[in-house]
Amino acid sequence: MTELDIIQVLRHLPHRYPFLMVDKVTEFKAGKYLRALKNVTMNEPFFQGHFPEMPVMPGVLILEAMAQATGILGVETMDEPPSADSVYFFVGIDRARFKRPVGPGDQLDLYVELLKVRRNIWSFSGEARVDGRIAATADLMCTHRKYQDVRS
């Protein structure tokens, strides 16, 4: 299987409305890369205040969408089903760049590539495109932890 519909995405991520930023995975290869889609609509709650006269998706939410895509790739790469007793944390970001605004009606094409895993820190490069044009790029770091390890 190289695609995941929204039901399968929900099984991979703990996020729910209004914070789920991945609608569909269109392609992936465990341990390598993942491509996903985020449909941006005027119904998004952040458009009420960012900015009412010219709605723009906040850059941090574009980065969050990339981070959620890395979470799905991480779960697929570990080849262990997601569980209620673990969480995948976004722990760092480098070289974030924003090239163009994203607004209602756009579809974010998210691409993340696994670069390395060292001491349970996963490093990825990420890219978000709209209509084939780069909207944002970043290097992201994430980690997978059991809830009991996080709370101690």
C-alpha positions in Angstrom: 0.0 0.0 0.0 1.4 3.4 -0.9 -1.6 5.6 -0.3 -3.6 6.4 2.9 -7.1 7.9 2.9 -8.3 10.1 5.8 -9.5 7.1 7.9 -6.0 5.6 7.7 -4.4 9.0 8.4 -6.5 9.3 11.5 -5.1 5.9 12.6 -1.5 7.2 12.2 -1.9 10.6 13.9 -3.4 11.6 17.3 -4.4 15.0 15.9 -8.0 15.9 15.3 -10.0 18.9 14.1 -9.0 21.7 14.1 -5.4 20.6 14.3 -5.2 17.8 11.8 -3.2 19.1 8.8 -3.0 16.1 6.6 -6.0 15.0 4.5 -4.5 12.2 2.4 -1.2 10.5 1.8 -0.7 10.0 -2.0 2.6 8.2 -2.0 5.2 6.9 0.4 8.1 4.5 0.7 8.8 3.5 4.3 12.2 4.7 5.5 12.5 7.1 2.5 9.8 9.7 1.7 6.2 10.6 1.9 3.9 12.8 -0.1 0.6 14.1 1.3 -2.1 16.6 0.7 -3.7 19.3 2.8 -6.8 21.0 1.4 -6.9 24.6 2.6 -10.5 25.9 2.9 -12.0 29.2 4.0 -13.6 27.1 6.9 -10.2 26.9 8.6 -10.6 28.6 12.1 -7.3 30.5 11.7 -8.6 32.5 8.8 -10.9 34.4 11.1 -8.0 36.3 12.5 -5.1 35.7 10.0 -6.0 38.0 8.2 -9.7 38.8 7.7 -9.1 41.1 4.8 -6.6 38.8 3.1 -6.7 35.3 4.5 -3.2 33.7 4.8 -2.4 30.3 6.3 0.0 30.9 9.2 3.5 29.7 8.3 3.8 27.7 11.6 0.8 25.7 10.5 2.4 24.9 7.1 5.4 23.6 9.2 3.0 21.7 11.4 1.5 20.0 8.3 5.0 19.0 7.3 5.7 17.7 10.8 2.5 15.6 10.8 3.6 14.1 7.4 6.9 13.1 9.1 4.9 11.5 11.9 3.0 9.3 9.4 6.3 8.4 7.6 7.9 7.6 11.0 5.1 5.2 12.0 5.3 3.5 8.6 9.1 3.3 8.9 9.0 1.8 12.4 6.6 -0.8 11.0 4.7 -0.9 14.2 1.1 0.2 14.5 0.3 3.5 16.2 -0.7 3.1 19.8 -2.5 5.1 22.4 0.5 4.9 24.7 3.0 6.7 22.5 3.4 10.1 20.8 5.5 11.5 18.0 6.9 14.9 18.9 8.1 17.7 16.7 11.3 18.7 18.5 13.2 21.1 16.2 13.3 23.0 13.0 16.1 24.5 10.9 16.3 26.5 7.7 12.5 27.3 7.5 11.8 29.5 4.5 8.5 30.8 3.2 8.4 31.5 -0.5 4.7 32.4 -1.2 1.5 32.8 0.8 -1.0 30.0 1.1 -4.7 30.8 1.2 -8.2 29.4 0.9 -8.7 27.2 -2.2 -5.0 26.1 -2.3 -4.0 22.5 -1.9 -0.7 22.0 -0.1 1.4 19.2 -1.7 3.6 18.1 1.2 6.8 16.2 0.6 9.0 14.9 3.4 12.2 12.8 3.1 13.8 10.9 6.0 17.5 12.0 6.2 18.7 10.1 9.3 17.8 8.6 12.6 20.3 9.1 15.5 19.5 8.4 19.2 15.8 8.4 18.6 15.9 11.8 16.8 14.6 11.6 13.3 15.8 14.2 10.8 13.8 15.1 7.7 13.8 17.6 4.9 10.3 19.0 4.1 8.7 21.0 1.3 5.2 22.4 0.8 4.1 23.3 -2.7 1.0 24.8 -4.2 0.3 24.3 -7.9 3.9 23.0 -8.3 5.4 26.1 -6.8 7.3 26.0 -3.5 5.4 27.7 -0.7 7.8 26.6 2.2 10.8 24.5 3.0 12.4 23.3 6.2 14.5 20.7 7.9 12.5 19.1 10.7 13.4 16.9 13.7 11.1 14.6 15.5 11.1 11.9 18.2 8.9 9.0 19.1 8.3 8.5 22.8 6.1 6.4 25.1 3.8 8.5 27.2 5.3 7.2 30.5 8.7 8.4 29.3 7.4 11.9 28.5 5.7 12.3 31.9 8.7 11.2 34.0 
